[in-house]
Amino acid sequence: MDTQTWSAELEDIFVNQRPRLCCVAARVLGNADQADDVVQDAYLKISEATTLFEVKQPISYVSRVVRNLAIDRCRRSAFESTLFAKEEEGDTTSYASHSPEVIAIDRQALAQVVNALDELPERTRRAFELYRSGSHTQREVAHLLGISTTLVNFMIRDALTHCRQSLQGQMLPDR
Amino acid sequence: MDNDSGDDAVWQTALDWLMREHEETLSDADREALHAWLAASSQHRRVFREAEQLWLLTGMIPSGDERN
């Protein structure tokens, strides 16, 4: 699917499947109030990321991103109201900067994360992907790859830590 | 703040929370505990924020099945 076709497809999904996507968000949020907002956020973020990868299962992908954003929103709103209230005063790079009106994702950071994951040993990358994007439990991933659950747990941590180091621009030696 | 083993321990704990949330195994009491952990130190909050931003970014990447 080329970029133009994908953009058209994306628009079609967000128009015609909107009620379904709102349901996905509402289920996570526990109410319908912010569901539409989350879906709109997903549309903008995916549109921005759109040229970074090609997607052949758009509905599954879009639903998953909506769900992820709803989970993120849920957590943030729970903590923003209390914990981060004080720190936010006068701090523009605070937690509050991730409020709904800030919709853009950091495209460059996303591209860097994609690259960092590609740098991982194949099995580690696969384990992380099955867990994060494939929605498999650690035990299921272990079963699929024929390795222990403990190792899967380490691989997921390795993957995320490698991404972190890549984003920090640090090349730490192996310990 | 040094990026030493202390930071790494905090980072690993932040990952623990995000993984448990992803697996939908967080009870209300667990969320209280996460809240308390975040309230305990600005380093916890800073590192957790970093982890959750990365976590969200990785969630934007299509899985192999979803990709061309």
gemmi code that builds the backbone of each chain (N, CA, C; Angstrom):
import gemmi

chains = {
    "A": [
        ("MET", (0.847, -1.194, 0.000), (0.000, 0.000, 0.000), (0.888, 1.252, 0.000)),
        ("ASP", (0.759, 2.099, -1.008), (1.591, 3.302, -0.997), (1.015, 4.338, -0.029)),
        ("THR", (1.787, 5.383, 0.170), (1.424, 6.362, 1.196), (0.059, 6.991, 0.941)),
        ("GLN", (-0.197, 7.259, -0.349), (-1.458, 7.922, -0.677), (-2.657, 6.996, -0.405)),
        ("THR", (-2.502, 5.752, -0.812), (-3.563, 4.775, -0.583), (-3.790, 4.593, 0.910)),
        ("TRP", (-2.697, 4.537, 1.628), (-2.762, 4.358, 3.086), (-3.459, 5.541, 3.743)),
        ("SER", (-3.147, 6.751, 3.302), (-3.806, 7.932, 3.856), (-5.309, 7.887, 3.615)),
        ("ALA", (-5.689, 7.469, 2.421), (-7.114, 7.381, 2.087), (-7.789, 6.302, 2.942)),
        ("GLU", (-7.105, 5.191, 3.075), (-7.618, 4.085, 3.874), (-7.800, 4.509, 5.340)),
        ("LEU", (-6.794, 5.235, 5.809), (-6.805, 5.719, 7.192), (-8.016, 6.620, 7.429)),
        ("GLU", (-8.214, 7.533, 6.511), (-9.331, 8.451, 6.625), (-10.658, 7.684, 6.626)),
        ("ASP", (-10.721, 6.710, 5.753), (-11.920, 5.879, 5.652), (-12.209, 5.161, 6.982)),
        ("ILE", (-11.164, 4.604, 7.574), (-11.331, 3.901, 8.850), (-11.823, 4.857, 9.932)),
        ("PHE", (-11.182, 6.021, 9.998), (-11.535, 6.940, 11.078), (-12.917, 7.569, 10.893)),
        ("VAL", (-13.409, 7.576, 9.663), (-14.769, 8.064, 9.435), (-15.771, 6.930, 9.672)),
        ("ASN", (-15.553, 5.821, 8.969), (-16.571, 4.764, 8.978), (-16.523, 3.835, 10.186)),
        ("GLN", (-15.358, 3.708, 10.802), (-15.250, 2.814, 11.966), (-15.182, 3.606, 13.278)),
        ("ARG", (-15.494, 4.870, 13.200), (-15.333, 5.716, 14.381), (-16.070, 5.181, 15.613)),
        ("PRO", (-17.347, 4.807, 15.466), (-18.055, 4.295, 16.651), (-17.336, 3.102, 17.280)),
        ("ARG", (-16.839, 2.225, 16.424), (-16.136, 1.047, 16.916), (-14.849, 1.436, 17.649)),
        ("LEU", (-14.122, 2.400, 17.084), (-12.884, 2.859, 17.711), (-13.174, 3.564, 19.033)),
        ("CYS", (-14.252, 4.332, 19.060), (-14.646, 5.011, 20.296), (-14.973, 3.987, 21.386)),
        ("CYS", (-15.560, 2.873, 20.975), (-15.871, 1.791, 21.913), (-14.591, 1.227, 22.531)),
        ("VAL", (-13.591, 1.027, 21.675), (-12.303, 0.516, 22.154), (-11.735, 1.452, 23.220)),
        ("ALA", (-11.767, 2.750, 22.923), (-11.241, 3.745, 23.862), (-12.082, 3.803, 25.131)),
        ("ALA", (-13.405, 3.798, 24.959), (-14.305, 3.925, 26.107), (-14.165, 2.748, 27.065)),
        ("ARG", (-13.912, 1.580, 26.512), (-13.751, 0.392, 27.350), (-12.560, 0.564, 28.298)),
        ("VAL", (-11.481, 1.149, 27.766), (-10.290, 1.371, 28.593), (-10.529, 2.516, 29.575)),
        ("LEU", (-11.130, 3.584, 29.081), (-11.310, 4.790, 29.897), (-12.394, 4.614, 30.954)),
        ("GLY", (-13.283, 3.675, 30.729), (-14.362, 3.452, 31.680), (-15.543, 4.384, 31.467)),
        ("ASN", (-15.442, 5.259, 30.481), (-16.575, 6.124, 30.138), (-16.379, 6.653, 28.730)),
        ("ALA", (-17.414, 7.274, 28.192), (-17.363, 7.708, 26.796), (-16.875, 9.146, 26.640)),
        ("ASP", (-16.703, 9.824, 27.781), (-16.408, 11.262, 27.735), (-15.207, 11.623, 26.867)),
        ("GLN", (-14.101, 10.931, 27.100), (-12.876, 11.301, 26.401), (-12.572, 10.396, 25.206)),
        ("ALA", (-13.492, 9.473, 24.947), (-13.219, 8.468, 23.919), (-12.986, 9.104, 22.546)),
        ("ASP", (-13.850, 10.033, 22.199), (-13.734, 10.659, 20.889), (-12.422, 11.433, 20.760)),
        ("ASP", (-12.049, 12.046, 21.869), (-10.807, 12.803, 21.936), (-9.586, 11.898, 21.694)),
        ("VAL", (-9.620, 10.732, 22.315), (-8.528, 9.763, 22.162), (-8.460, 9.266, 20.715)),
        ("VAL", (-9.623, 9.024, 20.134), (-9.665, 8.539, 18.742), (-9.095, 9.604, 17.800)),
        ("GLN", (-9.455, 10.836, 18.052), (-8.926, 11.930, 17.234), (-7.410, 12.039, 17.387)),
        ("ASP", (-6.962, 11.878, 18.612), (-5.534, 11.896, 18.915), (-4.814, 10.786, 18.133)),
        ("ALA", (-5.440, 9.614, 18.118), (-4.861, 8.477, 17.395), (-4.756, 8.800, 15.904)),
        ("TYR", (-5.797, 9.423, 15.382), (-5.794, 9.784, 13.955), (-4.612, 10.696, 13.622)),
        ("LEU", (-4.433, 11.707, 14.455), (-3.357, 12.670, 14.197), (-1.980, 12.027, 14.346)),
        ("LYS", (-1.834, 11.214, 15.369), (-0.534, 10.576, 15.595), (-0.198, 9.584, 14.480)),
        ("ILE", (-1.177, 8.799, 14.096), (-0.924, 7.813, 13.044), (-0.650, 8.524, 11.721)),
        ("SER", (-1.385, 9.594, 11.440), (-1.161, 10.350, 10.209), (0.270, 10.846, 10.151)),
        ("GLU", (0.749, 11.271, 11.306), (2.102, 11.815, 11.353), (3.162, 10.734, 11.178)),
        ("ALA", (2.852, 9.551, 11.697), (3.819, 8.457, 11.643), (3.735, 7.693, 10.326)),
        ("THR", (2.786, 8.078, 9.526), (2.345, 7.226, 8.435), (3.414, 6.813, 7.430)),
        ("THR", (4.376, 7.662, 7.179), (5.373, 7.304, 6.172), (6.513, 6.455, 6.741)),
        ("LEU", (6.503, 6.231, 8.034), (7.600, 5.473, 8.651), (7.473, 3.973, 8.415)),
        ("PHE", (6.260, 3.503, 8.278), (6.085, 2.076, 8.022), (4.809, 1.850, 7.231)),
        ("GLU", (4.781, 0.730, 6.549), (3.598, 0.370, 5.790), (2.764, -0.597, 6.614)),
        ("VAL", (1.474, -0.430, 6.546), (0.577, -1.248, 7.343), (-0.380, -1.991, 6.423)),
        ("LYS", (-0.486, -3.282, 6.643), (-1.397, -4.045, 5.785), (-2.660, -4.507, 6.512)),
        ("GLN", (-2.651, -4.381, 7.829), (-3.854, -4.708, 8.602), (-4.296, -3.441, 9.330)),
        ("PRO", (-4.805, -2.468, 8.571), (-5.045, -1.141, 9.162), (-5.976, -1.168, 10.366)),
        ("ILE", (-7.058, -1.931, 10.290), (-8.042, -1.884, 11.382), (-7.431, -2.399, 12.676)),
        ("SER", (-6.729, -3.509, 12.549), (-6.099, -4.085, 13.728), (-5.072, -3.110, 14.306)),
        ("TYR", (-4.278, -2.514, 13.437), (-3.264, -1.555, 13.879), (-3.902, -0.329, 14.532)),
        ("VAL", (-4.874, 0.237, 13.857), (-5.509, 1.455, 14.367), (-6.192, 1.184, 15.721)),
        ("SER", (-6.881, 0.057, 15.828), (-7.556, -0.277, 17.097), (-6.544, -0.388, 18.229)),
        ("ARG", (-5.412, -0.988, 17.904), (-4.396, -1.173, 18.922), (-3.805, 0.164, 19.374)),
        ("VAL", (-3.554, 1.054, 18.421), (-3.020, 2.371, 18.787), (-4.043, 3.135, 19.640)),
        ("VAL", (-5.315, 3.045, 19.267), (-6.367, 3.713, 20.049), (-6.354, 3.186, 21.484)),
        ("ARG", (-6.244, 1.867, 21.607), (-6.230, 1.262, 22.934), (-5.006, 1.740, 23.734)),
        ("ASN", (-3.841, 1.741, 23.084), (-2.615, 2.189, 23.754), (-2.729, 3.627, 24.236)),
        ("LEU", (-3.283, 4.470, 23.383), (-3.417, 5.876, 23.752), (-4.415, 6.053, 24.885)),
        ("ALA", (-5.456, 5.226, 24.885), (-6.452, 5.311, 25.961), (-5.822, 4.906, 27.300)),
        ("ILE", (-5.007, 3.858, 27.256), (-4.316, 3.424, 28.480), (-3.401, 4.537, 28.981)),
        ("ASP", (-2.681, 5.133, 28.051), (-1.762, 6.212, 28.397), (-2.524, 7.401, 28.999)),
        ("ARG", (-3.626, 7.737, 28.352), (-4.456, 8.866, 28.810), (-4.994, 8.626, 30.211)),
        ("CYS", (-5.451, 7.415, 30.414), (-5.996, 7.021, 31.708), (-4.984, 7.238, 32.823)),
        ("ARG", (-3.795, 6.708, 32.596), (-2.733, 6.796, 33.596), (-2.358, 8.247, 33.843)),
        ("ARG", (-2.170, 8.986, 32.754), (-1.750, 10.371, 32.907), (-2.783, 11.197, 33.660)),
        ("SER", (-4.044, 11.006, 33.324), (-5.053, 11.845, 33.980), (-5.153, 11.488, 35.459)),
        ("ALA", (-4.892, 10.226, 35.789), (-4.933, 9.827, 37.199), (-3.836, 10.514, 37.998)),
        ("PHE", (-2.657, 10.659, 37.392), (-1.537, 11.236, 38.135), (-1.432, 12.740, 37.990)),
        ("GLU", (-1.844, 13.230, 36.834), (-1.736, 14.659, 36.585), (-2.494, 15.471, 37.615)),
        ("SER", (-3.673, 14.965, 37.962), (-4.548, 15.743, 38.838), (-3.963, 15.921, 40.231)),
        ("THR", (-3.106, 15.008, 40.637), (-2.576, 15.100, 41.993), (-1.073, 15.310, 42.004)),
        ("LEU", (-0.383, 14.258, 41.621), (1.061, 14.203, 41.780), (1.860, 15.284, 41.101)),
        ("PHE", (1.445, 15.583, 39.855), (2.292, 16.445, 39.056), (1.821, 17.898, 39.083)),
        ("ALA", (0.755, 18.131, 39.803), (0.168, 19.469, 39.827), (1.187, 20.524, 40.251)),
        ("LYS", (1.926, 20.250, 41.308), (2.878, 21.237, 41.827), (4.039, 21.462, 40.872)),
        ("GLU", (4.576, 20.358, 40.378), (5.758, 20.465, 39.520), (5.468, 21.201, 38.229)),
        ("GLU", (4.191, 21.144, 37.819), (3.848, 21.709, 36.529), (3.909, 23.228, 36.511)),
        ("GLU", (3.766, 23.822, 37.666), (3.757, 25.278, 37.699), (5.078, 25.820, 37.162)),
        ("GLY", (4.967, 26.582, 36.087), (6.156, 27.199, 35.521), (7.083, 26.247, 34.798)),
        ("ASP", (6.661, 25.034, 34.619), (7.514, 24.073, 33.919), (6.817, 23.631, 32.639)),
        ("THR", (7.303, 24.121, 31.525), (6.597, 23.859, 30.269), (6.889, 22.471, 29.703)),
        ("THR", (7.945, 21.846, 30.184), (8.254, 20.518, 29.659), (7.770, 19.437, 30.613)),
        ("SER", (6.772, 19.794, 31.379), (6.318, 18.881, 32.421), (5.346, 17.840, 31.879)),
        ("TYR", (4.835, 17.100, 32.780), (3.809, 16.109, 32.504), (2.636, 16.708, 31.732)),
        ("ALA", (2.311, 17.958, 32.068), (1.121, 18.578, 31.489), (1.258, 18.795, 29.989)),
        ("SER", (2.492, 18.795, 29.504), (2.666, 19.044, 28.080), (2.140, 17.878, 27.248)),
        ("HIS", (1.739, 16.812, 27.916), (1.186, 15.684, 27.175), (-0.335, 15.653, 27.247)),
        ("SER", (-0.884, 16.783, 27.624), (-2.335, 16.880, 27.689), (-2.906, 16.814, 26.266)),
        ("PRO", (-4.196, 16.628, 26.158), (-4.822, 16.364, 24.854), (-4.445, 17.321, 23.737)),
        ("GLU", (-4.233, 18.585, 24.068), (-3.987, 19.542, 22.976), (-2.621, 19.348, 22.312)),
        ("VAL", (-1.740, 18.672, 23.012), (-0.445, 18.382, 22.386), (-0.551, 17.035, 21.692)),
        ("ILE", (-0.774, 17.096, 20.389), (-1.110, 15.867, 19.700), (0.026, 15.270, 18.889)),
        ("ALA", (0.981, 16.088, 18.590), (2.031, 15.600, 17.706), (2.912, 14.566, 18.402)),
        ("ILE", (3.259, 13.531, 17.700), (4.270, 12.646, 18.240), (5.612, 13.133, 17.734)),
        ("ASP", (6.637, 12.742, 18.432), (7.969, 13.096, 18.001), (8.389, 12.103, 16.917)),
        ("ARG", (8.227, 12.534, 15.690), (8.498, 11.661, 14.545), (9.923, 11.147, 14.531)),
        ("GLN", (10.820, 12.049, 14.885), (12.229, 11.685, 14.871), (12.528, 10.626, 15.938)),
        ("ALA", (11.925, 10.822, 17.106), (12.125, 9.847, 18.178), (11.558, 8.496, 17.774)),
        ("LEU", (10.410, 8.528, 17.117), (9.791, 7.279, 16.687), (10.684, 6.548, 15.678)),
        ("ALA", (11.225, 7.316, 14.726), (12.120, 6.720, 13.729), (13.341, 6.114, 14.405)),
        ("GLN", (13.826, 6.789, 15.436), (14.999, 6.300, 16.162), (14.695, 5.004, 16.915)),
        ("VAL", (13.482, 4.938, 17.471), (13.072, 3.728, 18.179), (12.942, 2.551, 17.201)),
        ("VAL", (12.384, 2.832, 16.021), (12.273, 1.794, 14.990), (13.666, 1.259, 14.648)),
        ("ASN", (14.610, 2.169, 14.465), (15.988, 1.762, 14.153), (16.623, 0.980, 15.291)),
        ("ALA", (16.413, 1.472, 16.503), (17.021, 0.816, 17.675), (16.513, -0.624, 17.790)),
        ("LEU", (15.224, -0.823, 17.547), (14.665, -2.182, 17.633), (15.255, -3.072, 16.546)),
        ("ASP", (15.518, -2.482, 15.386), (16.117, -3.257, 14.289), (17.548, -3.684, 14.603)),
        ("GLU", (18.187, -2.946, 15.495), (19.572, -3.270, 15.854), (19.676, -4.460, 16.802)),
        ("LEU", (18.552, -4.809, 17.413), (18.579, -5.886, 18.407), (18.807, -7.244, 17.749)),
        ("PRO", (19.326, -8.200, 18.521), (19.358, -9.572, 18.009), (17.939, -9.977, 17.595)),
        ("GLU", (17.819, -10.711, 16.511), (16.529, -11.034, 15.925), (15.526, -11.596, 16.946)),
        ("ARG", (16.002, -12.507, 17.770), (15.084, -13.153, 18.714), (14.584, -12.177, 19.781)),
        ("THR", (15.461, -11.272, 20.203), (15.065, -10.257, 21.186), (14.026, -9.318, 20.584)),
        ("ARG", (14.289, -8.909, 19.349), (13.357, -8.013, 18.665), (11.991, -8.674, 18.501)),
        ("ARG", (12.030, -9.936, 18.133), (10.801, -10.704, 17.919), (10.027, -10.853, 19.230)),
        ("ALA", (10.740, -11.157, 20.303), (10.097, -11.321, 21.610), (9.418, -10.016, 22.031)),
        ("PHE", (10.138, -8.920, 21.831), (9.568, -7.628, 22.214), (8.332, -7.306, 21.385)),
        ("GLU", (8.433, -7.556, 20.098), (7.317, -7.247, 19.209), (6.082, -8.087, 19.530)),
        ("LEU", (6.308, -9.372, 19.789), (5.177, -10.240, 20.127), (4.485, -9.759, 21.401)),
        ("TYR", (5.297, -9.280, 22.315), (4.760, -8.817, 23.597), (4.062, -7.467, 23.457)),
        ("ARG", (4.758, -6.517, 22.843), (4.239, -5.152, 22.792), (3.119, -4.989, 21.771)),
        ("SER", (3.381, -5.480, 20.548), (2.434, -5.236, 19.464), (1.532, -6.421, 19.200)),
        ("GLY", (2.034, -7.608, 19.480), (1.239, -8.798, 19.209), (0.296, -9.149, 20.337)),
        ("SER", (0.385, -8.387, 21.430), (-0.508, -8.596, 22.569), (-0.443, -10.014, 23.130)),
        ("HIS", (0.733, -10.608, 23.103), (0.911, -11.908, 23.744), (1.465, -11.692, 25.145)),
        ("THR", (1.107, -12.591, 26.057), (1.694, -12.528, 27.395), (3.145, -13.013, 27.310)),
        ("GLN", (3.889, -12.745, 28.369), (5.289, -13.186, 28.377), (5.362, -14.711, 28.266)),
        ("ARG", (4.432, -15.377, 28.908), (4.417, -16.841, 28.854), (4.148, -17.337, 27.429)),
        ("GLU", (3.207, -16.673, 26.767), (2.895, -17.048, 25.373), (4.094, -16.817, 24.453)),
        ("VAL", (4.768, -15.679, 24.672), (5.952, -15.382, 23.864), (7.008, -16.466, 24.084)),
        ("ALA", (7.186, -16.842, 25.337), (8.161, -17.885, 25.678), (7.827, -19.174, 24.945)),
        ("HIS", (6.550, -19.505, 24.957), (6.101, -20.723, 24.295), (6.350, -20.645, 22.785)),
        ("LEU", (5.983, -19.498, 22.196), (6.137, -19.323, 20.750), (7.597, -19.415, 20.311)),
        ("LEU", (8.499, -18.892, 21.152), (9.911, -18.855, 20.773), (10.700, -20.035, 21.345)),
        ("GLY", (10.039, -20.841, 22.152), (10.714, -21.993, 22.732), (11.806, -21.618, 23.721)),
        ("ILE", (11.569, -20.556, 24.499), (12.538, -20.136, 25.514), (11.813, -19.926, 26.843)),
        ("SER", (12.562, -19.646, 27.907), (11.929, -19.498, 29.217), (11.262, -18.127, 29.354)),
        ("THR", (10.271, -18.076, 30.233), (9.576, -16.820, 30.500), (10.532, -15.788, 31.098)),
        ("THR", (11.455, -16.269, 31.901), (12.451, -15.374, 32.505), (13.278, -14.685, 31.420)),
        ("LEU", (13.680, -15.479, 30.436), (14.476, -14.915, 29.343), (13.656, -13.892, 28.555)),
        ("VAL", (12.390, -14.196, 28.336), (11.519, -13.250, 27.626), (11.455, -11.931, 28.391)),
        ("ASN", (11.314, -12.035, 29.695), (11.262, -10.840, 30.532), (12.534, -10.001, 30.370)),
        ("PHE", (13.678, -10.682, 30.378), (14.954, -9.977, 30.183), (15.025, -9.336, 28.799)),
        ("MET", (14.550, -10.051, 27.802), (14.615, -9.540, 26.432), (13.770, -8.280, 26.261)),
        ("ILE", (12.599, -8.265, 26.885), (11.727, -7.091, 26.791), (12.427, -5.884, 27.426)),
        ("ARG", (13.036, -6.128, 28.593), (13.775, -5.054, 29.271), (14.967, -4.589, 28.445)),
        ("ASP", (15.669, -5.559, 27.867), (16.823, -5.218, 27.019), (16.400, -4.333, 25.862)),
        ("ALA", (15.295, -4.724, 25.226), (14.809, -3.982, 24.067), (14.501, -2.535, 24.448)),
        ("LEU", (13.780, -2.362, 25.549), (13.393, -1.011, 25.968), (14.603, -0.202, 26.421)),
        ("THR", (15.528, -0.861, 27.091), (16.717, -0.161, 27.570), (17.597, 0.253, 26.389)),
        ("HIS", (17.659, -0.604, 25.396), (18.425, -0.259, 24.192), (17.805, 0.963, 23.492)),
        ("CYS", (16.490, 0.986, 23.408), (15.797, 2.144, 22.822), (16.075, 3.406, 23.639)),
        ("ARG", (16.052, 3.247, 24.941), (16.301, 4.396, 25.817), (17.693, 4.964, 25.559)),
        ("GLN", (18.668, 4.070, 25.517), (20.047, 4.517, 25.300), (20.203, 5.168, 23.935)),
        ("SER", (19.509, 4.616, 22.966), (19.571, 5.185, 21.629), (18.981, 6.600, 21.623)),
        ("LEU", (17.870, 6.783, 22.332), (17.243, 8.107, 22.403), (18.107, 9.091, 23.177)),
        ("GLN", (18.827, 8.570, 24.155), (19.703, 9.438, 24.955), (21.011, 9.721, 24.224)),
        ("GLY", (21.182, 9.062, 23.085), (22.401, 9.253, 22.317), (23.622, 8.700, 23.001)),
        ("GLN", (23.384, 7.709, 23.833), (24.492, 7.122, 24.573), (24.837, 5.772, 23.994)),
        ("MET", (26.084, 5.534, 23.843), (26.515, 4.203, 23.457), (27.227, 3.594, 24.656)),
        ("LEU", (26.456, 3.025, 25.539), (27.063, 2.446, 26.744), (27.677, 1.089, 26.417)),
        ("PRO", (28.859, 0.849, 26.950), (29.463, -0.468, 26.731), (28.658, -1.549, 27.438)),
        ("ASP", (28.713, -2.734, 26.938), (28.026, -3.854, 27.593), (28.622, -4.091, 28.960)),
        ("ARG", (27.724, -4.359, 29.892), (28.232, -4.654, 31.235), (28.195, -6.137, 31.500)),
    ],
    "B": [
        ("MET", (21.882, 14.269, 38.166), (21.678, 12.886, 38.615), (22.524, 11.929, 37.780)),
        ("ASP", (23.301, 11.136, 38.433), (24.146, 10.191, 37.705), (23.313, 9.103, 37.050)),
        ("ASN", (23.765, 8.728, 35.876), (23.091, 7.625, 35.206), (23.765, 6.320, 35.635)),
        ("ASP", (23.734, 6.068, 36.920), (24.449, 4.918, 37.464), (23.484, 3.777, 37.758)),
        ("SER", (23.928, 2.849, 38.548), (23.083, 1.682, 38.817), (21.799, 2.076, 39.551)),
        ("GLY", (21.855, 3.181, 40.302), (20.651, 3.670, 40.988), (19.588, 4.035, 39.979)),
        ("ASP", (20.010, 4.746, 38.936), (19.097, 5.110, 37.866), (18.563, 3.864, 37.168)),
        ("ASP", (19.440, 2.906, 36.975), (19.017, 1.680, 36.295), (17.954, 0.937, 37.105)),
        ("ALA", (18.135, 0.913, 38.414), (17.147, 0.238, 39.263), (15.783, 0.930, 39.147)),
        ("VAL", (15.816, 2.256, 39.127), (14.567, 3.020, 38.992), (13.943, 2.743, 37.616)),
        ("TRP", (14.791, 2.729, 36.601), (14.324, 2.431, 35.235), (13.657, 1.057, 35.173)),
        ("GLN", (14.298, 0.066, 35.779), (13.739, -1.288, 35.758), (12.392, -1.331, 36.487)),
        ("THR", (12.295, -0.595, 37.578), (11.022, -0.548, 38.307), (9.936, 0.117, 37.459)),
        ("ALA", (10.325, 1.178, 36.761), (9.360, 1.854, 35.877), (8.865, 0.871, 34.806)),
        ("LEU", (9.794, 0.086, 34.264), (9.400, -0.907, 33.252), (8.461, -1.951, 33.852)),
        ("ASP", (8.752, -2.347, 35.085), (7.860, -3.293, 35.777), (6.426, -2.786, 35.783)),
        ("TRP", (6.271, -1.541, 36.174), (4.916, -0.965, 36.257), (4.240, -0.952, 34.893)),
        ("LEU", (4.981, -0.542, 33.883), (4.374, -0.444, 32.554), (4.023, -1.816, 31.994)),
        ("MET", (4.872, -2.805, 32.283), (4.586, -4.154, 31.804), (3.369, -4.731, 32.507)),
        ("ARG", (3.270, -4.471, 33.790), (2.107, -4.984, 34.524), (0.825, -4.299, 34.066)),
        ("GLU", (0.938, -3.031, 33.796), (-0.240, -2.317, 33.290), (-0.650, -2.886, 31.924)),
        ("HIS", (0.349, -3.128, 31.076), (0.109, -3.693, 29.749), (-0.592, -5.048, 29.856)),
        ("GLU", (-0.215, -5.814, 30.866), (-0.797, -7.142, 31.055), (-2.116, -7.090, 31.825)),
        ("GLU", (-2.536, -5.882, 32.151), (-3.808, -5.678, 32.857), (-3.860, -6.436, 34.168)),
        ("THR", (-2.746, -6.436, 34.881), (-2.733, -7.126, 36.176), (-2.644, -6.131, 37.342)),
        ("LEU", (-2.881, -4.856, 37.065), (-2.809, -3.870, 38.142), (-4.158, -3.730, 38.844)),
        ("SER", (-4.172, -4.020, 40.132), (-5.390, -3.797, 40.922), (-5.419, -2.330, 41.364)),
        ("ASP", (-6.506, -1.933, 41.983), (-6.577, -0.576, 42.515), (-5.480, -0.341, 43.545)),
        ("ALA", (-5.221, -1.377, 44.343), (-4.170, -1.273, 45.366), (-2.804, -1.094, 44.700)),
        ("ASP", (-2.602, -1.786, 43.579), (-1.334, -1.641, 42.837), (-1.175, -0.217, 42.311)),
        ("ARG", (-2.278, 0.322, 41.817), (-2.215, 1.687, 41.290), (-1.897, 2.676, 42.411)),
        ("GLU", (-2.444, 2.400, 43.581), (-2.094, 3.207, 44.763), (-0.598, 3.115, 45.031)),
        ("ALA", (-0.079, 1.894, 44.900), (1.346, 1.665, 45.163), (2.207, 2.399, 44.127)),
        ("LEU", (1.753, 2.380, 42.877), (2.474, 3.114, 41.830), (2.438, 4.615, 42.140)),
        ("HIS", (1.286, 5.062, 42.555), (1.124, 6.470, 42.924), (2.103, 6.843, 44.034)),
        ("ALA", (2.187, 5.975, 45.029), (3.088, 6.224, 46.161), (4.549, 6.213, 45.707)),
        ("TRP", (4.843, 5.285, 44.810), (6.218, 5.196, 44.299), (6.589, 6.474, 43.554)),
        ("LEU", (5.660, 6.992, 42.769), (5.915, 8.231, 42.034), (6.019, 9.424, 42.983)),
        ("ALA", (5.204, 9.393, 44.017), (5.199, 10.505, 44.971), (6.496, 10.546, 45.781)),
        ("ALA", (7.155, 9.400, 45.861), (8.313, 9.273, 46.754), (9.538, 10.058, 46.283)),
        ("SER", (9.693, 10.230, 44.973), (10.902, 10.924, 44.523), (10.747, 11.512, 43.135)),
        ("SER", (11.393, 12.659, 42.938), (11.317, 13.295, 41.618), (12.078, 12.462, 40.595)),
        ("GLN", (13.077, 11.721, 41.044), (13.796, 10.832, 40.127), (12.850, 9.743, 39.603)),
        ("HIS", (12.018, 9.205, 40.495), (11.041, 8.204, 40.063), (10.129, 8.789, 38.981)),
        ("ARG", (9.676, 10.007, 39.233), (8.744, 10.645, 38.279), (9.427, 10.905, 36.943)),
        ("ARG", (10.651, 11.393, 37.008), (11.388, 11.711, 35.778), (11.635, 10.450, 34.943)),
        ("VAL", (12.107, 9.419, 35.602), (12.428, 8.182, 34.876), (11.151, 7.502, 34.381)),
        ("PHE", (10.109, 7.542, 35.204), (8.847, 6.923, 34.786), (8.287, 7.635, 33.558)),
        ("ARG", (8.397, 8.946, 33.557), (7.898, 9.717, 32.418), (8.652, 9.328, 31.145)),
        ("GLU", (9.958, 9.183, 31.299), (10.790, 8.763, 30.170), (10.345, 7.377, 29.668)),
        ("ALA", (10.104, 6.481, 30.613), (9.698, 5.112, 30.263), (8.335, 5.104, 29.587)),
        ("GLU", (7.397, 5.886, 30.101), (6.047, 5.842, 29.523), (6.023, 6.487, 28.137)),
        ("GLN", (6.899, 7.475, 27.924), (6.965, 8.074, 26.587), (7.526, 7.073, 25.574)),
        ("LEU", (8.565, 6.365, 25.996), (9.141, 5.339, 25.120), (8.128, 4.223, 24.871)),
        ("TRP", (7.446, 3.844, 25.945), (6.439, 2.785, 25.836), (5.373, 3.153, 24.807)),
        ("LEU", (4.937, 4.409, 24.864), (3.919, 4.876, 23.917), (4.463, 4.856, 22.482)),
        ("LEU", (5.708, 5.274, 22.323), (6.317, 5.251, 20.985), (6.364, 3.829, 20.428)),
        ("THR", (6.773, 2.876, 21.263), (6.849, 1.495, 20.774), (5.455, 0.975, 20.415)),
        ("GLY", (4.445, 1.549, 21.034), (3.066, 1.146, 20.745), (2.556, 1.665, 19.409)),
        ("MET", (3.316, 2.587, 18.807), (2.926, 3.127, 17.495), (3.455, 2.265, 16.352)),
        ("ILE", (4.331, 1.338, 16.685), (4.970, 0.537, 15.641), (4.094, -0.678, 15.319)),
        ("PRO", (3.780, -0.883, 14.041), (2.949, -2.043, 13.689), (3.668, -3.351, 13.990)),
        ("SER", (2.926, -4.363, 14.347), (3.524, -5.680, 14.550), (3.841, -6.287, 13.192)),
        ("GLY", (4.609, -7.352, 13.203), (4.962, -8.019, 11.947), (3.729, -8.416, 11.140)),
        ("ASP", (2.695, -8.845, 11.843), (1.469, -9.265, 11.165), (0.734, -8.089, 10.520)),
        ("GLU", (0.910, -6.921, 11.124), (0.191, -5.747, 10.628), (0.952, -5.020, 9.530)),
        ("ARG", (2.232, -5.407, 9.394), (3.110, -4.711, 8.462), (3.153, -5.375, 7.100)),
        ("ASN", (3.498, -4.592, 6.112), (3.690, -5.170, 4.781), (4.987, -5.963, 4.737)),
    ],
}
model = gemmi.Model(1)
for chain_id, residues in chains.items():
    chain = gemmi.Chain(chain_id)
    for i, (resn, *xyz) in enumerate(residues, 1):
        res = gemmi.Residue()
        res.name, res.seqid = resn, gemmi.SeqId(i, " ")
        for name, pos in zip(("N", "CA", "C"), xyz):
            atom = gemmi.Atom()
            atom.name, atom.element = name, gemmi.Element(name[0])
            atom.pos, atom.b_iso = gemmi.Position(*pos), 0.0
            res.add_atom(atom)
        chain.add_residue(res)
    model.add_chain(chain)
structure = gemmi.Structure()
structure.add_model(model)
structure.setup_entities()
